[in-house]
Amino acid sequence: MEKVKLGGLKQSLELCQFDLTGSSNLSENMVSKISALLASQKINIELVTYNLKRNKNQQLTLCISQDTCVKVSKLLGKDGCLPAGWGVHCREHVGVLTVFPHHSAMKILGLVIASWTSQSIPIYGIATSLSTISFITDYHRVDMGIKAIQNSFQLPDNHAPIKPELLYYQSDRVKKRER
């Protein structure tokens, strides 16, 4: 059987997942406030998703670096950070595996879910865009997920490294742009 072609595959560093859930309307003020709060502490958001659940609750999911998990927990736990009725669930030690579908995104989505389910690899979240499908799972199971994908799909011959080679941090230093 011919393998389905993928445009690429990329793994995140170790992350921490925060699910913010509530029934009141998610306002852009809340999203802006949380983004500004994290930015003020030099904390990058690696992945953000929004989901309207069947029970009319809303969920905002943020994935941030594992080494800032405790700091973010304290920030989000402060009174007034979240609207009344909103709660925070934290899942530590997760990773994001991003697939770049070549053409058939829906087929690839189904195949990844089926292959991961058959190997008991949990999926805590899925985010899609025009060019990617990202899966959140346990960090210690990401390698197993990569292997399952490599067994089911054909990656390009010139595929870039799957694991990150560089770490990016925000700095207080401002560098003037040269003209």
Legacy VTK file of the C-alpha trace (Angstrom):
# vtk DataFile Version 3.0
C-alpha trace
ASCII
DATASET POLYDATA
POINTS 179 float
0.000 0.000 0.000
1.345 3.425 -0.965
1.954 5.777 1.936
0.104 9.089 2.061
2.429 12.042 1.415
3.085 14.643 4.089
4.694 18.026 3.544
6.489 17.815 6.878
6.417 17.126 10.593
7.550 19.280 13.540
7.791 18.635 17.272
7.565 21.270 20.005
9.659 21.519 23.110
8.140 20.330 26.391
5.069 22.423 27.139
2.384 22.958 29.743
-1.290 23.139 28.665
-3.786 25.464 30.318
-7.477 24.995 29.562
-9.506 28.025 30.632
-13.195 27.120 30.672
-16.324 29.095 31.472
-19.894 29.754 30.503
-19.856 33.520 30.140
-18.944 35.094 26.835
-15.267 34.999 26.011
-14.482 38.599 25.291
-11.588 39.866 23.264
-10.727 41.891 26.385
-10.076 38.679 28.296
-7.886 37.235 25.538
-6.014 40.537 25.192
-5.616 40.813 28.965
-4.182 37.296 29.294
-1.904 37.780 26.275
-0.640 41.108 27.644
-0.140 39.599 31.104
1.983 36.751 29.727
3.893 39.077 27.380
4.692 41.405 30.297
6.350 38.429 32.007
8.220 37.470 28.789
6.190 34.263 28.466
5.507 33.073 24.921
2.279 31.338 23.961
3.320 28.414 21.764
-0.220 27.382 20.801
-3.638 28.907 21.416
-7.031 27.445 20.504
-10.650 28.333 21.161
-13.510 25.850 21.402
-17.244 26.299 21.931
-18.303 23.145 23.749
-21.620 21.323 23.383
-22.769 22.426 26.834
-22.334 26.080 25.699
-19.167 26.421 27.763
-16.220 28.014 26.053
-12.631 26.877 26.302
-9.449 28.783 25.610
-6.387 26.540 25.510
-2.880 27.931 25.903
0.328 25.943 25.597
3.406 27.552 27.102
6.924 26.382 27.923
7.030 23.797 30.721
9.610 25.848 32.627
7.079 28.703 33.064
4.188 26.488 34.207
4.290 27.404 37.908
4.605 31.112 37.113
1.640 31.026 34.717
-0.442 29.026 37.236
0.095 31.771 39.807
-0.676 34.542 37.295
-3.913 32.911 36.098
-4.925 32.049 39.673
-4.878 35.642 40.877
-8.240 37.206 41.723
-9.671 39.161 38.823
-7.519 37.541 36.156
-10.402 35.469 34.816
-14.108 36.377 34.722
-16.388 34.954 37.420
-17.300 31.357 36.697
-14.165 30.619 34.684
-11.805 27.878 35.807
-8.306 26.753 34.904
-7.128 23.197 34.332
-3.411 22.644 33.945
-1.821 19.650 32.222
1.958 19.522 32.555
4.525 17.811 30.334
2.743 17.915 27.003
4.108 18.293 23.511
2.693 19.447 20.211
3.306 17.472 17.066
2.492 19.490 13.959
1.791 17.812 10.642
2.018 19.702 7.358
-0.481 17.950 5.104
0.545 17.665 1.477
-2.997 17.822 0.108
-5.556 15.611 1.853
-5.822 17.204 5.301
-9.029 15.406 6.356
-7.655 12.007 5.352
-4.409 12.727 7.227
-6.317 13.906 10.311
-8.287 10.649 10.376
-5.218 8.472 9.786
-3.230 10.146 12.575
-6.126 9.821 15.029
-6.597 6.147 14.088
-2.877 5.308 14.320
-2.460 7.085 17.644
-5.619 5.523 19.092
-4.427 2.054 18.118
-1.238 2.691 20.120
-3.018 4.344 23.092
-1.404 7.734 22.457
-3.733 10.299 24.047
-4.816 13.417 22.162
-5.572 16.374 24.450
-6.243 18.851 21.684
-6.208 19.345 17.938
-5.718 22.639 16.134
-5.963 23.115 12.390
-5.095 25.877 9.981
-4.831 26.071 6.214
-1.339 24.584 6.307
-1.038 22.557 9.524
-2.705 20.091 11.873
-1.339 20.162 15.428
-1.882 17.441 18.020
-1.321 17.889 21.768
-0.247 14.754 23.643
1.960 13.644 26.540
5.525 14.811 25.940
6.986 11.398 26.748
4.761 9.885 24.019
5.677 12.313 21.223
8.432 10.018 19.904
5.911 7.163 19.728
3.550 9.464 17.826
6.327 10.433 15.408
7.135 6.777 14.773
3.453 5.986 14.109
3.264 8.847 11.606
6.529 7.854 9.919
5.185 4.304 9.513
1.963 5.537 7.912
3.104 8.516 5.871
5.788 9.478 3.390
7.864 12.496 4.384
9.778 14.534 1.786
13.369 13.453 1.079
14.691 16.863 2.149
12.642 17.028 5.355
13.914 19.482 7.978
14.723 18.142 11.464
11.596 17.170 13.381
12.899 18.176 16.811
13.598 21.845 17.574
17.242 22.847 17.373
16.935 26.416 18.670
15.347 27.892 21.771
13.836 31.374 21.544
13.422 33.635 24.537
12.146 37.179 24.828
14.738 39.729 25.810
14.645 43.107 27.490
17.259 44.389 25.052
16.015 46.323 22.087
18.185 46.234 19.025
17.972 49.140 16.623
17.091 48.197 13.128
19.824 48.977 10.659
18.849 50.626 7.397
LINES 1 180
179 0 1 2 3 4 5 6 7 8 9 10 11 12 13 14 15 16 17 18 19 20 21 22 23 24 25 26 27 28 29 30 31 32 33 34 35 36 37 38 39 40 41 42 43 44 45 46 47 48 49 50 51 52 53 54 55 56 57 58 59 60 61 62 63 64 65 66 67 68 69 70 71 72 73 74 75 76 77 78 79 80 81 82 83 84 85 86 87 88 89 90 91 92 93 94 95 96 97 98 99 100 101 102 103 104 105 106 107 108 109 110 111 112 113 114 115 116 117 118 119 120 121 122 123 124 125 126 127 128 129 130 131 132 133 134 135 136 137 138 139 140 141 142 143 144 145 146 147 148 149 150 151 152 153 154 155 156 157 158 159 160 161 162 163 164 165 166 167 168 169 170 171 172 173 174 175 176 177 178
